[in-house]
């Protein structure tokens, strides 16, 4: 059972990395440091969009409209951290 929990924690860490990378890339694209017309940048951006949009879309349905500010990545990161804490604190219950 410990292996399953460690695998779940690894998946949460990878997903957290994707969210942070997407967040940073969105700012760099917005300030024109990165250009999505470059092949590598475009591939990374659209891959992250395809991975994260199903999660972002579900959360955006319940978020209030804040104008041009999108706090969905912050909500996702908080949710990931809550899941991580829950798994770590209840690890002994799975034995």
DSSP file (Angstrom, degrees, kcal/mol; ACC not computed):
  #  RESIDUE AA STRUCTURE BP1 BP2  ACC     N-H-->O    O-->H-N    N-H-->O    O-->H-N    TCO  KAPPA ALPHA  PHI   PSI    X-CA   Y-CA   Z-CA
    1    1 A X     >        0   0    0      0, 0.0     4,-1.9     0, 0.0     5,-0.2   0.000 360.0 360.0 360.0 -31.7    0.0    0.0    0.0
    2    2 A X  H  >  +     0   0    0      1,-0.2     4,-2.5     2,-0.2     5,-0.2   0.875 360.0  56.6 -61.6 -35.9    2.9    2.3    0.6
    3    3 A X  H  > S+     0   0    0      1,-0.2     4,-2.2     2,-0.2    -1,-0.2   0.881 105.1  51.0 -63.6 -38.3    3.9    2.0   -3.0
    4    4 A X  H  > S+     0   0    0      2,-0.2     4,-2.4     1,-0.2    -1,-0.2   0.911 110.9  47.9 -66.0 -42.1    0.5    3.2   -4.1
    5    5 A X  H  X S+     0   0    0     -4,-1.9     4,-2.4     2,-0.2    -2,-0.2   0.909 111.8  49.7 -65.7 -41.4    0.7    6.2   -1.9
    6    6 A X  H  X S+     0   0    0     -4,-2.5     4,-2.0     2,-0.2    -1,-0.2   0.885 110.5  50.8 -64.6 -37.4    4.2    7.0   -3.1
    7    7 A X  H  X S+     0   0    0     -4,-2.2     4,-2.3     2,-0.2    -2,-0.2   0.911 110.3  49.2 -65.6 -41.6    3.0    6.7   -6.7
    8    8 A X  H  X S+     0   0    0     -4,-2.4     4,-2.4     1,-0.2    -2,-0.2   0.901 110.4  50.6 -63.2 -40.6    0.1    9.1   -6.0
    9    9 A X  H  X S+     0   0    0     -4,-2.4     4,-2.0     2,-0.2    -1,-0.2   0.875 109.9  50.8 -65.0 -36.3    2.5   11.6   -4.4
   10   10 A X  H  X S+     0   0    0     -4,-2.0     4,-2.4     2,-0.2    -2,-0.2   0.916 109.7  49.7 -65.5 -43.5    4.7   11.3   -7.5
   11   11 A X  H  X S+     0   0    0     -4,-2.3     4,-2.5     1,-0.2    -2,-0.2   0.907 110.6  50.3 -62.1 -42.0    1.8   12.0   -9.8
   12   12 A X  H  X S+     0   0    0     -4,-2.4     4,-2.3     1,-0.2    -1,-0.2   0.888 110.1  50.8 -63.3 -38.6    0.8   15.0   -7.7
   13   13 A X  H  X S+     0   0    0     -4,-2.0     4,-2.1     2,-0.2    -2,-0.2   0.905 111.3  47.3 -65.9 -41.5    4.3   16.3   -7.9
   14   14 A X  H  X S+     0   0    0     -4,-2.4     4,-2.2     2,-0.2    -2,-0.2   0.922 112.8  49.0 -65.1 -43.9    4.5   16.0  -11.7
   15   15 A X  H  X S+     0   0    0     -4,-2.5     4,-2.2     1,-0.2    -2,-0.2   0.890 109.5  52.5 -63.4 -38.6    1.1   17.7  -12.0
   16   16 A X  H  X S+     0   0    0     -4,-2.3     4,-2.4     1,-0.2    -1,-0.2   0.901 108.1  51.6 -62.7 -40.4    2.2   20.5   -9.7
   17   17 A X  H  X S+     0   0    0     -4,-2.1     4,-2.7     1,-0.2    -2,-0.2   0.914 108.7  51.0 -61.1 -43.1    5.3   20.9  -12.0
   18   18 A X  H  X S+     0   0    0     -4,-2.2     4,-2.5     2,-0.2    -2,-0.2   0.904 110.5  49.0 -61.1 -42.1    3.1   21.1  -15.1
   19   19 A X  H  X S+     0   0    0     -4,-2.2     4,-2.4     2,-0.2    -2,-0.2   0.925 113.3  45.9 -64.8 -44.7    0.9   23.8  -13.4
   20   20 A X  H  X S+     0   0    0     -4,-2.4     4,-2.6     2,-0.2     5,-0.2   0.918 113.4  49.2 -65.9 -42.4    3.9   25.9  -12.4
   21   21 A X  H  X S+     0   0    0     -4,-2.7     4,-2.6     1,-0.2    -2,-0.2   0.910 112.5  48.2 -62.7 -41.8    5.5   25.6  -15.8
   22   22 A X  H  X S+     0   0    0     -4,-2.5     4,-2.3    -5,-0.2    -2,-0.2   0.906 111.5  50.3 -64.2 -42.1    2.2   26.6  -17.5
   23   23 A X  H  X S+     0   0    0     -4,-2.4     4,-1.6     2,-0.2    -2,-0.2   0.928 113.4  44.4 -62.0 -46.9    1.8   29.5  -15.2
   24   24 A X  H  X S+     0   0    0     -4,-2.6     4,-2.4     1,-0.2    -2,-0.2   0.919 113.4  50.8 -66.0 -43.3    5.4   30.8  -15.8
   25   25 A X  H  X S+     0   0    0     -4,-2.6     4,-2.6    -5,-0.2     5,-0.2   0.880 105.7  56.5 -62.7 -36.7    5.1   30.3  -19.6
   26   26 A X  H  X S+     0   0    0     -4,-2.3     4,-2.2     1,-0.2    -1,-0.2   0.904 110.0  44.9 -62.9 -39.2    1.8   32.2  -19.7
   27   27 A X  H  X S+     0   0    0     -4,-1.6     4,-2.2     2,-0.2    -2,-0.2   0.914 113.2  49.8 -69.0 -42.0    3.5   35.2  -18.2
   28   28 A X  H  <>S+     0   0    0     -4,-2.4     5,-2.8     1,-0.2     6,-1.6   0.863 113.4  46.5 -66.1 -34.6    6.5   34.9  -20.4
   29   29 A X  H ><5S+     0   0    0     -4,-2.6     3,-1.4     3,-0.2    -1,-0.2   0.900 110.6  52.9 -70.9 -40.9    4.2   34.7  -23.5
   30   30 A X  H 3<5S+     0   0    0     -4,-2.2    -2,-0.2     1,-0.3    -1,-0.2   0.877 112.3  44.2 -62.7 -37.9    2.1   37.6  -22.3
   31   31 A X  T 3<5S-     0   0    0     -4,-2.2    -1,-0.3    -5,-0.1    -2,-0.2   0.248 116.0-117.0 -91.9  13.6    5.2   39.8  -21.9
   32   32 A X  T < 5S+     0   0    0     -3,-1.4    -3,-0.2     2,-0.2    -2,-0.1   0.756  81.2 123.0  59.1  31.5    6.6   38.6  -25.3
   33   33 A X  S   <S+     0   0    0     -5,-2.8     2,-0.3    -6,-0.2    -4,-0.2   0.838  78.4  37.7 -81.2 -38.9    9.7   37.0  -23.9
   34   34 A X  S    S-     0   0    0     -6,-1.6     2,-0.5    -9,-0.2    -2,-0.2  -0.839  75.4-151.4-109.2 151.2    8.5   33.7  -25.4
   35   35 A X    >   -     0   0    0     -2,-0.3     3,-1.7     1,-0.1     7,-0.3  -0.983   7.3-153.6-123.5 120.8    6.9   33.3  -28.8
   36   36 A X  T 3  S+     0   0    0     -2,-0.5    10,-0.1     1,-0.3     6,-0.1   0.569  90.9  74.2 -73.4  -5.3    4.5   30.4  -29.4
   37   37 A X  T 3  S+     0   0    0      4,-0.1     2,-0.3     5,-0.1    -1,-0.3   0.657  74.8  95.4 -78.1 -14.9    5.2   30.5  -33.1
   38   38 A X  S <> S-     0   0    0     -3,-1.7     4,-2.9     1,-0.1     5,-0.2  -0.600  85.6-127.2 -71.9 138.4    8.6   29.0  -32.3
   39   39 A X  H  > S+     0   0    0     -2,-0.3     4,-2.3     1,-0.2     5,-0.2   0.908 102.6  41.7 -59.7 -50.3    8.2   25.3  -32.8
   40   40 A X  H  > S+     0   0    0      2,-0.2     4,-2.4     1,-0.2    -1,-0.2   0.925 117.0  47.6 -65.9 -45.1    9.5   24.0  -29.4
   41   41 A X  H  > S+     0   0    0     -6,-0.2     4,-2.7     1,-0.2    -2,-0.2   0.920 113.0  49.6 -62.1 -44.0    7.7   26.7  -27.4
   42   42 A X  H  X S+     0   0    0     -4,-2.9     4,-2.6    -7,-0.3     5,-0.3   0.900 110.5  49.5 -62.3 -42.0    4.5   26.1  -29.3
   43   43 A X  H  X S+     0   0    0     -4,-2.3     4,-1.9    -5,-0.2    -2,-0.2   0.922 113.7  45.3 -64.1 -44.3    4.7   22.3  -28.7
   44   44 A X  H  X S+     0   0    0     -4,-2.4     4,-2.4     2,-0.2     5,-0.2   0.933 114.7  48.9 -64.2 -45.0    5.3   22.7  -25.0
   45   45 A X  H  X S+     0   0    0     -4,-2.7     4,-2.3     1,-0.2    -2,-0.2   0.937 113.7  43.9 -61.9 -48.8    2.6   25.3  -24.6
   46   46 A X  H  X S+     0   0    0     -4,-2.6     4,-2.1     2,-0.2    -1,-0.2   0.825 112.4  53.4 -70.8 -29.8   -0.1   23.3  -26.5
   47   47 A X  H  X S+     0   0    0     -4,-1.9     4,-2.0    -5,-0.3    -1,-0.2   0.932 110.8  46.2 -66.9 -45.0    0.9   20.1  -24.7
   48   48 A X  H  X S+     0   0    0     -4,-2.4     4,-2.6     1,-0.2     5,-0.3   0.887 111.1  53.8 -63.7 -37.6    0.5   21.8  -21.3
   49   49 A X  H  X S+     0   0    0     -4,-2.3     4,-2.4     1,-0.2    -1,-0.2   0.926 109.1  47.9 -61.2 -44.6   -2.8   23.3  -22.5
   50   50 A X  H  < S+     0   0    0     -4,-2.1     4,-0.5     1,-0.2    -1,-0.2   0.853 115.4  45.3 -66.3 -34.6   -4.2   19.9  -23.4
   51   51 A X  H  < S+     0   0    0     -4,-2.0     4,-0.3     1,-0.1    -2,-0.2   0.910 122.7  33.1 -73.5 -42.8   -3.1   18.4  -20.1
   52   52 A X  H  X S+     0   0    0     -4,-2.6     4,-2.9    -5,-0.2     3,-0.5   0.710  97.3  79.5 -92.9 -21.8   -4.3   21.1  -17.8
   53   53 A X  H  X S+     0   0    0     -4,-2.4     4,-3.1    -5,-0.3     5,-0.2   0.858  88.6  56.5 -62.0 -37.7   -7.4   22.4  -19.6
   54   54 A X  H  > S+     0   0    0     -4,-0.5     4,-1.2     2,-0.2    -1,-0.2   0.908 115.2  39.4 -59.4 -38.0   -9.8   19.6  -18.4
   55   55 A X  H  > S+     0   0    0     -3,-0.5     4,-1.7    -4,-0.3    -2,-0.2   0.929 117.6  48.2 -74.4 -46.1   -8.9   20.5  -14.8
   56   56 A X  H  X S+     0   0    0     -4,-2.9     4,-2.8     1,-0.2    -2,-0.2   0.896 108.4  55.8 -60.7 -40.7   -8.9   24.2  -15.3
   57   57 A X  H  X S+     0   0    0     -4,-3.1     4,-1.1    -5,-0.2    -1,-0.2   0.893 106.5  49.1 -61.7 -41.4  -12.2   24.1  -17.2
   58   58 A X  H  < S+     0   0    0     -4,-1.2     4,-0.4    -5,-0.2    -1,-0.2   0.878 115.2  44.2 -65.8 -37.5  -14.0   22.4  -14.3
   59   59 A X  H >X S+     0   0    0     -4,-1.7     3,-1.2     1,-0.2     4,-0.7   0.873 106.3  60.1 -76.7 -36.3  -12.6   24.9  -11.8
   60   60 A X  H 3< S+     0   0    0     -4,-2.8     3,-0.4     1,-0.3    -1,-0.2   0.772  93.3  67.2 -63.9 -25.0  -13.3   27.9  -13.9
   61   61 A X  T 3< S+     0   0    0     -4,-1.1    -1,-0.3     1,-0.2    -2,-0.2   0.840 109.0  36.5 -61.5 -31.8  -17.1   27.1  -13.9
   62   62 A X  T <4 S+     0   0    0     -3,-1.2     2,-0.3    -4,-0.4    -1,-0.2   0.493  97.5  97.7-100.7  -5.6  -17.2   27.8  -10.2
   63   63 A X  S  < S-     0   0    0     -4,-0.7     2,-0.1    -3,-0.4     9,-0.0  -0.617  75.4-117.7 -86.2 142.0  -14.8   30.8  -10.1
   64   64 A X        -     0   0    0     -2,-0.3     2,-0.6     1,-0.1    -1,-0.1  -0.394  36.0 -97.5 -72.0 156.7  -16.1   34.3  -10.2
   65   65 A X        +     0   0    0      1,-0.1     3,-0.1    -2,-0.1    -1,-0.1  -0.661  40.6 178.3 -76.9 117.7  -15.2   36.6  -13.0
   66   66 A X    >   -     0   0    0     -2,-0.6     3,-0.8     3,-0.5     2,-0.5   0.007  44.6-112.8-108.1  26.0  -12.2   38.7  -11.9
   67   67 A X  T 3  S-     0   0    0      1,-0.2    -1,-0.3     3,-0.0     0, 0.0  -0.696  86.1 -12.3  81.2-124.3  -11.7   40.6  -15.2
   68   68 A X  T 3  S+     0   0    0     -2,-0.5     2,-0.5    -3,-0.1    -1,-0.2   0.339 111.3 102.7 -93.7   6.3   -8.4   39.6  -16.8
   69   69 A X    <   -     0   0    0     -3,-0.8     2,-0.6     2,-0.0    -3,-0.5  -0.801  51.7-165.7 -97.7 126.9   -7.0   37.8  -13.8
   70   70 A X        +     0   0    0     -2,-0.5     3,-0.3     1,-0.1     4,-0.2  -0.925  14.4 171.6-112.7 109.1   -7.1   34.0  -13.8
   71   71 A X     >  +     0   0    0     -2,-0.6     4,-1.9     1,-0.2     3,-0.3   0.247  48.2 108.6 -99.4  12.7   -6.5   32.5  -10.4
   72   72 A X  H  > S+     0   0    0      1,-0.2     4,-2.5     2,-0.2     5,-0.2   0.893  74.9  54.4 -58.1 -43.4   -7.3   29.0  -11.5
   73   73 A X  H  > S+     0   0    0     -3,-0.3     4,-2.5     1,-0.2    -1,-0.2   0.879 107.9  51.2 -60.2 -34.3   -3.7   27.8  -11.3
   74   74 A X  H  > S+     0   0    0     -3,-0.3     4,-2.3     2,-0.2    -1,-0.2   0.911 109.9  48.9 -67.3 -41.0   -3.5   29.0   -7.7
   75   75 A X  H  X S+     0   0    0     -4,-1.9     4,-2.3     2,-0.2    -2,-0.2   0.902 111.8  49.7 -64.1 -40.5   -6.6   27.1   -6.8
   76   76 A X  H  X S+     0   0    0     -4,-2.5     4,-2.5     2,-0.2    -2,-0.2   0.915 110.4  49.9 -64.8 -42.8   -5.2   24.0   -8.5
   77   77 A X  H  X S+     0   0    0     -4,-2.5     4,-2.2     2,-0.2    -2,-0.2   0.895 111.0  49.1 -63.9 -39.6   -1.9   24.3   -6.6
   78   78 A X  H  X S+     0   0    0     -4,-2.3     4,-2.3     2,-0.2    -1,-0.2   0.914 111.4  50.2 -64.4 -41.9   -3.8   24.7   -3.3
   79   79 A X  H  X S+     0   0    0     -4,-2.3     4,-2.3     2,-0.2    -2,-0.2   0.897 109.8  50.1 -62.6 -41.2   -5.9   21.6   -4.1
   80   80 A X  H  X S+     0   0    0     -4,-2.5     4,-2.4     1,-0.2    -1,-0.2   0.915 111.1  49.2 -62.5 -42.9   -2.8   19.6   -5.0
   81   81 A X  H  X S+     0   0    0     -4,-2.2     4,-2.5     2,-0.2    -2,-0.2   0.888 109.5  51.5 -65.6 -38.8   -1.2   20.6   -1.7
   82   82 A X  H  X S+     0   0    0     -4,-2.3     4,-2.5     2,-0.2    -1,-0.2   0.923 111.4  47.8 -63.8 -43.6   -4.3   19.7    0.3
   83   83 A X  H  X S+     0   0    0     -4,-2.3     4,-2.5     2,-0.2    -2,-0.2   0.905 111.6  50.7 -61.9 -41.7   -4.4   16.2   -1.4
   84   84 A X  H  X S+     0   0    0     -4,-2.4     4,-2.4     2,-0.2    -2,-0.2   0.930 111.7  46.6 -62.3 -46.2   -0.7   15.7   -0.7
   85   85 A X  H  X S+     0   0    0     -4,-2.5     4,-2.8     1,-0.2     5,-0.2   0.910 111.7  52.1 -62.9 -42.5   -1.1   16.6    3.0
   86   86 A X  H  X S+     0   0    0     -4,-2.5     4,-1.7     1,-0.2    -2,-0.2   0.921 111.4  46.7 -59.9 -45.1   -4.2   14.3    3.2
   87   87 A X  H  < S+     0   0    0     -4,-2.5    -2,-0.2     2,-0.2    -1,-0.2   0.910 115.0  45.7 -64.9 -42.6   -2.2   11.4    1.8
   88   88 A X  H >< S+     0   0    0     -4,-2.4     3,-1.0     1,-0.2     4,-0.3   0.925 114.8  46.3 -68.1 -44.0    0.8   12.0    4.0
   89   89 A X  H 3< S+     0   0    0     -4,-2.8     3,-0.3     1,-0.2    -1,-0.2   0.786 118.4  41.6 -71.9 -26.5   -1.2   12.4    7.2
   90   90 A X  T >X S+     0   0    0     -4,-1.7     3,-0.8    -5,-0.2     4,-0.5   0.159  79.6 109.6-105.5  18.5   -3.4    9.4    6.6
   91   91 A X  G X4 S+     0   0    0     -3,-1.0     3,-1.2     1,-0.2     4,-0.2   0.862  74.5  57.4 -61.4 -36.4   -0.7    7.1    5.3
   92   92 A X  G >4 S+     0   0    0     -3,-0.3     3,-1.1    -4,-0.3    -1,-0.2   0.757  96.0  64.4 -68.7 -23.1   -0.9    5.0    8.5
   93   93 A X  G <4 S+     0   0    0     -3,-0.8    -1,-0.2     1,-0.2    -2,-0.2   0.701  94.7  60.9 -72.3 -18.4   -4.6    4.3    7.9
   94   94 A X  G <<        0   0    0     -3,-1.2    -1,-0.2    -4,-0.5    -2,-0.2   0.479 360.0 360.0 -88.8  -1.6   -3.8    2.4    4.7
   95   95 A X    <         0   0    0     -3,-1.1    -1,-0.2    -4,-0.2    -2,-0.1   0.451 360.0 360.0 -91.0 360.0   -1.7   -0.3    6.4
